[in-house]
């Protein structure tokens, strides 16, 4: 992926803000700490600058390795800064308790200065500062290599639009037209109905917008309609253009002219002004019923759309524009008369498509057929997965190969240009940096996990991927509008489920940072990746089995334990003992989600998690909540979904106010 530097810049900006706030604290009297913090800010600003300068899609292994080291350093630095902040706050409280209000501010400062930070804090800050010195040096060396590549002949269009997207055409042979009967009927009706169907009496064309996630079959539905014989007889002029993320009106107008075989001057590509190019198209469209497909649109600007469609008004009434997109906002900006939302294929249709791609015309071996169905069930009807993974299976029809494909994320055995990772990864690349982290964090939970909107907000805020004050918009709505969630009725009730293929892509991209223990482990040793900072465990029994490995992950930031508490005394006691051991060692936890019916009062170790921002629990057995939670100064809210009256620690209304904001889903 080429987004590592952009995300690095965003993470650096978050850490830089924390460091700046600490440096500016008037009570910070330790000059060595202040100097190290300023040096850290200096290096972070350099990384932010590098991210702003670099707008290219860089996919080198060197960048990936650098980014992995950078993330480790970011986590370490964030932990150190939070520890310093907490130490400073602690000394402020001690100072104010040992001083009266009549004592001078200078005396308070001297008390604070006397013992602000211990030796370990100083050592860790020093190490972090040195680490960032090396990271800054490395990234600028890597960017120099990129600049040299730029000088070797890359063109702007090749940079922006991947070559595998440029080859998309209305005639490209695919096998994904299985199913979609109702969507096809809806498309045909929208194209062939008389009366224009435009949103305005003055407009001679109307827009049919096909919205859905990457690889869900938008282009194939448009291709079906474009090549339909009845459609071809109905329209006098047809054109197909791949837009992608390069909404250049001049380029698109020229490509429409060429695709529609409109009469044009020989020097069309040399004309610099847009007006004569649009006049050429308008002349070719005059009094003709036109059908234009704009495939894969990412631009939702009303101004750009109106400029592009200016010549279209010269066509005759009843003209149509088919737009395929992942963005709900594109349907709005194009004033689409008809919007067709696509989700996965129906189960039986999908199995048939998957088998067709995997076996072709060959006889179906029953064992391989069983494996094929097992794989297909993982991808919730994604046509792209059927084609991409099916063809990989067909390349080597042996059980060993098919088992290997089944084990691999997205069935990828060997990366190829234009494969499923390329298609889905392109959608990921279009996300802003802050949404990239929000999206990847959802890999912490299993496939088909149903999120509540408030739950996602709590998780992302606790991990500091979004601001607690709500600035910057609603990331759940943004991801939903970009087709990252299944378009089900559950969204109407504030419930969201990620598409299976996008969930698997997140697994692939996060590279073990978000790790799940889902299957029954038995007596097998469960290995947790070295990079894991966020861990999900499916039930209490699995947690006991993995607790020894978890206790060694001192830098763990999230721990989610699903399911219910064991009902029998022995496994229940074993679980509580294991959890206490893990919590004692994992002091940097920001997010802790506990099983249903967890006896919160029985585990005071939670009260020592000074970094904890979000504590989720369901069906708690304690009322009121234990007093030790008051010591968790960073705790933003507990989950009061099941027991709104449980929180009884309010001393000034602040936490009770948070209850009202997040206590229901």
N, C-alpha and C positions, 0 to 999 in steps of 0.2 A: 504494500500500500504506500501511497505517496503523501500520507497525511501526518506522518510522525512529527515533522518539524512544526506544523501548524499547532498540533496538540501540545507539543513541547512549549511553544510560545505562550499558549493559554495557561498551562500549568505554572509556568514561570511567573506569569502575571499574578496569579492567585497567591503564590508564595511571596512574591515581591511585596504585595499589599500587606501581608502579615508581618513581614520583616520591617517594613516602613512604619507600621503602627507601633511596633515594639520600640524601634529606634527613637520615635518621636515622643515616647512616654517620658514626661518630665521627671519621673522618679528613677529612671534608669541612670545609675551613677557609675557603673562599671565601664571604664574607658576601653578596656580590652574587648569586652562584649560588644560595645558600641562600634568599635573599629571593624570587628569581624562581620557584624551585621551590615555595615556600610559596604564592605568589600563583597559580601554575598549579593547585596542589591545591585552593585555595579555589574557583577557577572550575570545576574538574572536579566538585567536590562539589555545586555549584549545578546543573550539568547532570544529575548523578545524582538530585538531589532533583526536578528537573523531570520526569525519566523516571518516577519513582515516583508523582508526583502525577497524571501524565497516563496514563489507562487507556483513552482513546478511540481509535477508528479514524479517524485523520486522514489525508485523502488529498489535501491541497492541494499545488499546485505549489510554494508557498513553503516548505513543510516539506521537500519533496524537494530543493529548491535548498540549503536550510540544511544538510541532512544531507550533501549532496555536499561542501560546504565544510568541514563538521565532520570528515568522514573524511580529507580532505586534511590538515587540521590535526592530527588524531590521528596519522597516519603521520609527519608532520614532527616532531611532539613526541616520538614514540617513538624516532625516529632520533637526535634530539638527546640524549635521556636516555641511550640506550645508548652514545652516543659519550662522554658525560660519565662514565658508569660505567666504560667501558674506560680512559679517561684516568686516572681515579682509581686503578683497579687497577694500571695501569702505574706510576704514581708510588709506590704502596705498595711494589711489588716493587723499584723503584729505591732507595727509601728504606731498605728492609730490607737490601738488598745493601750499601749504603754505610754501614750502621750495624751495630754488634755488638749482641748481645742484652743487653749490660750497659748500653747507652746508654738514657737516659731516654725515655719516651714523648713528652715535650715537644719533645725535639730532633727526633724523627721527624716530629712534626706541623709543626715549622718548615720542615723540608726539603720536606714535601709542599706546604705553603702557598706556598713560594717560586715554584713553577711547576706549578700543578695544571692549569690550562686555558688554551688559547690564545685569541686574540682572536676567531677565527671561531666557536668554541664559544659564547663569551659573546654574540656578536651574534645567533646563531641562536636561543639560548634566549630572548633579549629579544624577538625577533620572534614566537616561538611564544607567549609570554606575552601580548603585545599582541593577537595573533589571537584568543586565547580570550576576552579581554575583550569583543571585538566579538561573538563567537559567543554568549556568555552573554546579552548585552543583546538580541540578535536573537531567541533562542529564547523568552525570557520575554515579549517583545512578541507573538510568534506565538501563544503559549498564552493570552494575554489575549483574542485574537480568538476562540479556541476556546471560552473561557468565555462570551463574548457569544453565540455560536451556541447554547450549551447553554441559555441563558436564553430562547431564541426558540421553545422548545416541543419539543425532542427528548425522546423517552421512553426509558426504560431498555431496553425490549424492542427498539425500533428501533435503538438503539445497538448492542446485542449481536447480534441476528439480522438479517442483511441481508434486504431486502425480497424479493429474488429467491429466497431460501430459504423465506420464509414462504408463498410461493405453491405450494410443492411439495405435491402431493396424489396419492392413489391413482389418480386418473382423468386425470391430466395426459397429453395425447397426446404420445407420443414414437415414434421409429422405430428405437430401438436394441435391439429384442428379437431381432435377428438372431443366430443361433448360440446358444451356451450350452446345448446339448442335455444334456450330462452334468450341468451345474449345475442345470438345471431339474428333471431327473429326481431328483437328490439332494434338492432342495428339496421336491418333491412327496412323496417318500417320507418325509421328516422330518415333514411336516405331517399326512399321512394315515395313517401306520402306527398300528395300535391298540396299546393297552397303556400309553399315556401318554408313555413315553419320558423321564420326568423323572429327574433325578439323585437323587431321594429318593422313597421310598414314600409320604411324607406330603405331597408337593407335587403339586398337581393340574395344573400346567402345566410345560412344558419350553421351553427357549430355543433358537432356531435363529439363529446369528450369521453374518452375511455380512461378510467383512473384505476390504478392498482399498483401493487409493489413490483419490484424488479423481477422479471422472469415469470410473471403470472399469466402471460399470454395476450397482452395488449396489442403488440405488433401483429401477432397472428390473427387476431380478430379483425384488425384493420386490413390485413392482407387478404383475408377471406372476402371481405366486402369489396375491396378494390378490384379483385380478379373475377368477381361474380358476373356471369354473362348478362343477367338482367340489369345489373348496375352499369355495366359497360355500354349497353344499348341506351340506358336512360340519360347518360351524361355525354356531352359533346367533346369535352376536353378533360383529361385526367393528368395529375402530377403527383409524384411521391418524393418527399424530401426528408432526410434524417436531420433533425435539428440539434439534438444532444444539448450540451451546455454552451453552445456557441451561437447565440441568437443574434447573428450579424445580418441585419435586414438586407444589405446589398448581396451578400453571399446567398442567402435564401431565395431572394428574388431571381437571381441568375440561375440557380439550380431548378427553380420551378419552371422557368422559361425553357431550359434544356430538357427537363423531364417531360414537359407537355409538348415538346417539338414545335414551339411557337417560332414563327419566322423572326429572325434576329440578325443584327449586323454582325459581320465577321469579326469585328474588333470589340465584341461585347465585354470581354474580360478586361479590356484596357480602358474602358470608360470609368472615369473616377467619380462622376456625380451620380447620385441615386436617381434623380428625377428622370433622365432619359431611359434608364434601365426599367423603371416602373412604367413609363409610357409605352415601352415595347411590350411589356406583359399586358398592360391594359388593352392595347390594340389587339393583341392575340386573343384576349378573353371576350372581346366585345360581342354582346348578344349571344353568348354561348353558355349553356348550362355546365358548370364546372364542378369537378370533384377533386379536391386537393387533400392529401394526407400529410400532416406534419407530425412526424414520428418522434417520440421521446423528447418532449418539450420540458425545459426546466426554467424558462423565463416567465414570470407572472406579472410583468409590467404592462399596465394598460396602454401606456404611450408606445412601447415597442410593438405591441399587438396592432394598434390602430395604424401605425406607420406601415407595417408589413401588409396589412389587408386593404390598404388604399386602392390598389388596382382591382381587387376582387369585386368591387362595386360595379364594375363595367360588365360583369357577367349577367346572365339572365336570371330571373326570379326562379327559385328552386335549387340554386347552387348549394353545395355542401362542403364544409371543411371538417375532416376527421382529425382530431387531436388526440394523441396518446401521451399520457403523463403519469407521473407518480404524485403530483402535487394537486391537492384539492383547490388550491388558490388559482391554478391555471384555468380550471373550469369556470371560476368566478370571473377572472380577468378577460376571458374570451367570450363571456356572456353566453355560455353553452346552452342551447335549447334543450338538449338531451345529454344526460350524464350516465354512463354505464360503468358501474363499479364491478371489478372482477376480484373474486377470491379463488381459492383452490377448486380443482375439479371434484365432482362427486366421486365417492370411493371406488365404485365398480368401474366407472369410466377411466379413472386414474390407473387402476391396476391394469386395465387393457392397454392403455397407452404405454405404461412402464414396460410391460411384457413385449409389446411391439418394438420398442426401442432396444430392449435387451436381447431379444431372440431373433428379430427380423422375421424371415420366412422359414427359419429352421424349426425342427421339432423341439418341443419344450420338455427338457429333462425335469422330472418331478422334483428332485432335490434342489436343482437350480431355481425352479419355479417358486419353491417355498422360500428360498433365500431372497429372491426378487421381491416377493410380497412383503417380506420382513423389512427390506430396505425401503420399499415404497411407502410403508406405513409411517416412516419417520418424517416424510416431507409434505404431508397435508395437502396433497393435490397440486403441487407446483409443477407446471409443465416443463419449465426449464430444468428442474432437477431430473425429471423423467428422461429428457433428451440427453442431458450431459452425463448423468450417471448411467443411464441405459446403454449409451454408446461405449462407455468405459467397460461395462460388463461384457458387451458383445465382442470387444477386442480380444478377450481371453476367456472363453467359455469353460473355465475349470472351477471347481468348488473352492480351491485354495485362493484364487484371485478374487472370486466373488465374496468370500469371507473377509478378505483384506479390504475390499471396497466398503463393505458393511461397517467395518470398524473405524474407517477414516472419516474425518469431518467432511461433510458434503461429498463423500465418496471420492475425494481427490487422492489419486495415487501419484500422479505426476502433473504439475501445473502446465497448462497450455494457454496460448493467447486466445481470448474470447471465451474461455470456459466459464463455468458457473461462478467461480470466485471472482473472475473479472467483471461479470455482469452485476452481481450483487455488491461487489466491492466498489464499483463505480457509484452506486447509490449511497454507499457509506461515505465516499469521498466528498459528496456534495453537501454533507451535513456540516454546520459550523462546529468548531472545535469543542465547544461546551456540550453540544448535543452528542458528539461522538462518545464522550465519556459516559454520559447518561445512558446511551444505548448499550455500550459494552457492559455496564454494570448490571444490566438485566440478565446477562449470562450467569449471574450468581444463582438464579432460580431455574428450576427445570422447565423443559418445554411444556407448552400449554398451561403454564402457571397463569392464573387469572389475577392481574394486578388491579387494585383500586387506585384511583387517581391520587388520593391523599397519601396512600402508602408509598407510591413512587416518589412523590414530593418529599416525604420524610426521609426516605433512603438517600436520595440524591443530595438533600440538604445536609444530612449527617456526614456524608462523605465529602462535603464541600464542593460538589460539582455544580451546584446552583446556590444562589444567595438566599439566606434565610428571610430577607426582607421582600422577596418576590420580584425583585427588579430583573428585567430582561425577558419578561413574558413567561408564559406557561409552557415548559418543555414537553409536557405530556401532549398538549394540544398540537404543538409543533411537530412532534414525531407522528402523531395520528394524521395530521394533514399531509405528511410526506409518505403515507401508506406503509408505515412500519408495523402497524397493528392490523390484525384481521378485521375486516369490515363487517363485524357482526352486530346484532342488536344489543349486545352487552355494552357496547360503547355508550349507548343512550343512557345507561344506568351507571355510568362512571367506572365501568369495568373494561380492562384492556388485556388482549392476548397478542403476543408477538407472533408473526408468521414463523413457521417451523424452520424454513430455510434461513431466515434472517437471524433466528436464534442460533442456528448452527454456525452461521458466519461470525457472529459475536464470539462464540466459543473458539473459533479458529483464530480470530484477530487478537483476542485478549491473551492468548499464549500461556494459559495457566494462571494468570493473575486472579481471575475469578474461577474458583474450582468447586465442583460438586461431588459429593459422595452420595450416590443415589441407590445403587444396587445393594442387596444383602451381601455383606462382605464375608460371612462365614468365618473361618479361621485364617483366611488370607491376610497378609500384611497389606495395609492400604498406604500407598506412597502419596504424599502430598507434594506437588511441584515446588521447586525452590522459589519460583516467582510468586507463588500464591500469597495474596494479601487479604483475600476475601473468600471465606469457605462456607458452603452450604452442606448440611448433613440431613439426610432424609428422615431419620428417626432416632430415638434415644438409644436403641441397641447399637446402631452403627456408630453413634457418637462415642460410646464406651470403647468400641474397637479401635477408633481412630484417635482417641484422646491423647495417647502417648505421643503420637506424631504431632498433633496440634499443640501440645504443651511446649514443643520445641520451636514453634513458630512465634517467637516473641514479638515480631513486628506485625502480627495479624491485625487487620483493621475492621473486619466484619466477620461475625459468626452468626449463622442462621441455623437453628435446630428445629426442624419441622416435626409434624406429628403430635402425638399426645404423650403425657407422662406415663411411664410403666405403671401398671396397676399393682403388681406384686411387690412386696417389700424388698426382696433381695435385689432384683434389677433396678428398682427405684433408688435404693441406697447406693448401688454401684454407679448409677448415672450421676447422682448428686456429688459423690466423691470425685468422680472424673471431671465434672464441670468445675468444681472448686479448684482443682489442680490446674486446669487450663486457664481459668480466669486469673489465678495468681501470677501466672507466667506471661499472659497476653495483656499487658497493662495499657497497650496503645489502642485498644478497641474503641471504635467510634460508633459502631452499630452492633446491637445485640438483640436477636430475635429468639425467644424461648418457646418451648412446646406448650400446647394447651394444658390448662390446669396446673401450671407451674407454681410450686409453693414459694413465692417470692421471699417471704419472711425468713425462710430457712437458709438463705445463702447470702451472708453479709459480704462475701467477696465482691459482689457487684458494687457495693458502696466504695470500693477502692479503685474502680475504673474511672479515674479522674478525667480521661479524655472522652468518655462516653457522651454521645450527643443524642442518640435515639435508642430507646428501650421499648421493644415490641413484645407484648405478651397477650394471650387470649384466655378468657375464662379464669382469671386469677382467683386464688383461694383466700386472699388476705384483704381485710378491710379494717382499718384504713391501710394504705400502703406503708411499708416499713420506714422508720425515721431515717435510716442510713442513706436513703435516696437524696436527702437534703444536701448531703456533702457533694453531690455531683453537680458542680456549678455550670458545666457546659450542657447538661441535659436539656434538650429543647422541648421534649414532650414524651410522656409515656403513651402507650396505646390504650385508650380508654373506650375502644369500640364496644366491648362487651359489658363494661362496668363503669358508667360515667360517674357514679357517685364514689368511686374508690379513692380518688386523690384527695387526701385530707392533710396535705402538708403546707397549704397556702399560708404565707405570712404577710403578703401585701397585695394579693390579687393577680400577680404576674403569671404564675403557673395555671391558675384557674382560668385566666384569659386564654391561654394556649389550649386548654381543654376544649373550650367552646369552638376554637378554630379548627381543631383536628379530631375531635372526639367522635365524629360520625363519618361514615363512608357514603 
